[in-house]
Amino acid sequence: MADFLKSFNYVSDIEGYHINDKDDPGGETYRGISRVYFPSWPGWAVIDAAIAKGQPLPHKGLEPLVHSNYRMHFWDRFLGDKIEAQAVADELFEGAVLVGVHTAVIFLQESLNYLNRNESTFDDLYPDGVVGNKTLFALAFVGREGDFDVLVKMMNTCEGAYLMEKMKNNHVKEKYARGWFRKRIGLG
């Protein structure tokens, strides 16, 4: 089964530390945790206190808070402990952090549907953005076929197309294109 810390380290290498980008809808972020989306994250109090005192941020002291936030709001929501292949869990986790759990799981479910040999191996999944028994069954079947590498590439392709659509609809987001495609797309 996939290991949360391996996926966390994979994503952690991509996320920055303390960033406040006026063009990012998440606003101020720490290790990818957005103050807009996670305003009650306990790490903000630690960060605010350090900034108010003119002290450097206590990165090591924040690590347990970062881990618990990522586990609770991302990993556990897509049942990461039940994902068999580390590469699939890494891609799902990375996608969940960037585009949201619901959307990342839809990318997984849609990709699985293309690998079911026209429903001869398992019925099409309804892409509802929730990992349940049917998604886990389909994932296990694809694994038995030895197609995890193909699945990860397909999920990555979905994410890339999603990001390109975002840039097409909001040209300000083009400033993130190189970072997104160097650090996130094609890594799996």
C-alpha positions in Angstrom: 0.0 0.0 0.0 1.0 3.6 -0.6 2.9 5.5 2.1 1.7 9.0 3.0 5.2 10.3 3.9 6.5 9.2 0.5 3.7 11.1 -1.3 4.1 14.0 1.1 7.8 14.3 0.3 7.1 14.1 -3.4 4.7 17.0 -3.2 6.7 18.9 -0.6 9.6 19.1 -3.1 7.2 21.0 -5.4 5.6 23.4 -2.9 7.4 26.5 -1.7 7.7 27.6 1.9 6.1 31.0 2.7 4.7 32.7 -0.3 2.2 35.6 -0.7 1.3 35.9 -4.4 -1.4 38.5 -5.2 -2.4 36.6 -8.3 -2.8 33.3 -6.5 -6.5 32.8 -5.5 -5.1 31.0 -2.4 -3.3 34.1 -1.4 -0.7 33.6 1.3 0.5 30.0 1.5 2.9 28.1 3.6 4.1 24.8 2.1 1.1 25.0 -0.2 -1.4 25.5 2.6 -3.5 28.4 1.7 -4.7 31.0 4.2 -7.8 31.5 2.1 -8.8 27.9 2.0 -7.4 26.8 5.4 -7.8 30.0 7.6 -8.1 28.0 10.8 -4.9 25.9 10.2 -3.0 26.2 13.6 0.2 27.0 11.7 -1.0 30.5 10.9 -0.9 31.5 14.5 2.8 30.3 14.7 3.7 32.1 11.5 1.9 35.3 12.5 3.7 35.3 15.9 7.1 34.8 14.3 6.4 37.6 11.8 5.1 40.0 14.5 8.3 39.4 16.5 10.5 39.7 13.4 11.8 36.2 13.8 12.4 33.6 11.2 9.7 31.0 10.6 10.2 27.9 12.7 10.0 25.5 9.8 10.8 22.3 11.8 8.3 23.2 14.4 5.6 23.7 11.7 6.3 20.3 10.1 3.8 18.2 12.2 1.1 20.8 11.5 1.8 20.6 7.8 1.7 16.8 7.8 -1.6 16.7 9.7 -3.3 19.2 7.4 -2.2 17.3 4.3 -3.2 14.0 5.7 -6.6 15.1 6.9 -7.6 17.4 4.0 -6.1 15.5 1.1 -4.7 12.0 1.7 -7.5 10.7 3.9 -10.2 12.1 1.7 -9.1 10.0 -1.3 -8.3 6.9 0.9 -4.6 7.1 0.3 -3.8 4.3 2.6 -5.9 2.0 0.4 -4.1 2.9 -2.9 -1.9 0.0 -3.9 0.7 1.7 -6.1 2.9 4.5 -4.7 3.1 6.2 -8.2 -0.7 6.4 -8.4 -0.9 7.7 -4.8 1.8 10.3 -5.6 0.0 11.5 -8.7 -3.4 11.6 -6.9 -1.9 13.5 -4.0 -0.1 16.0 -6.1 -3.2 16.5 -8.2 -5.4 16.9 -5.1 -3.1 19.5 -3.7 -3.1 21.5 -6.9 -6.7 21.1 -8.3 -8.6 19.7 -5.3 -9.4 16.2 -4.2 -12.7 16.0 -6.0 -11.2 17.0 -9.4 -8.1 14.8 -9.0 -10.3 11.8 -8.2 -12.4 12.5 -11.3 -9.2 12.4 -13.3 -8.4 9.0 -11.7 -11.9 7.7 -12.4 -12.1 8.9 -16.0 -8.6 7.5 -16.7 -9.7 4.1 -15.2 -12.7 4.1 -17.5 -10.4 4.3 -20.5 -8.5 1.2 -19.3 -11.5 -1.1 -18.8 -11.4 -2.5 -22.3 -14.8 -1.1 -23.2 -16.3 -2.3 -20.0 -15.2 -5.9 -20.5 -13.0 -5.9 -17.3 -15.1 -3.7 -15.1 -18.1 -1.3 -15.6 -17.4 2.3 -16.2 -17.2 4.3 -13.1 -19.4 7.3 -12.5 -16.9 10.1 -12.2 -18.2 11.5 -8.9 -14.9 12.6 -7.4 -15.1 10.1 -4.5 -13.0 7.1 -4.0 -15.1 4.1 -3.0 -15.2 0.4 -3.4 -15.8 0.5 -7.2 -12.9 2.8 -7.8 -10.6 0.7 -5.6 -11.7 -2.4 -7.4 -11.0 -0.8 -10.8 -7.7 0.4 -9.6 -6.7 -3.1 -8.4 -7.7 -4.5 -11.7 -5.6 -2.0 -13.6 -2.7 -2.9 -11.3 -3.1 -6.6 -12.1 -2.9 -5.7 -15.8 0.4 -4.0 -15.1 -0.9 -0.6 -16.2 -0.2 1.7 -13.3 2.3 3.6 -15.4 -0.2 4.2 -18.1 -2.8 5.2 -15.6 -0.5 7.8 -14.0 0.3 9.3 -17.5 -3.4 9.5 -18.2 -4.1 11.2 -14.9 -1.2 13.6 -15.6 -2.6 14.4 -19.0 -6.0 15.2 -17.5 -4.4 17.6 -15.1 -2.3 19.3 -17.8 -5.4 19.8 -20.0 -7.3 21.2 -16.9 -4.5 23.7 -16.3 -4.3 24.7 -19.9 -8.0 25.4 -19.8 -7.6 27.5 -16.7 -4.9 29.6 -18.4 -7.1 30.0 -21.5 -9.9 31.3 -19.4 -7.7 33.5 -17.2 -4.5 34.8 -18.8 -3.1 35.9 -15.5 -2.6 32.2 -14.7 -0.1 32.0 -17.6 2.6 33.2 -15.3 2.4 29.7 -13.6 2.6 27.7 -16.8 6.3 27.0 -16.7 6.3 26.0 -13.0 3.2 23.8 -13.4 4.5 22.0 -16.4 8.1 21.7 -15.1 7.3 20.6 -11.6 3.9 18.9 -11.8 3.0 17.6 -15.3 5.0 14.6 -16.6 6.6 13.7 -13.3 4.7 10.5 -12.8 
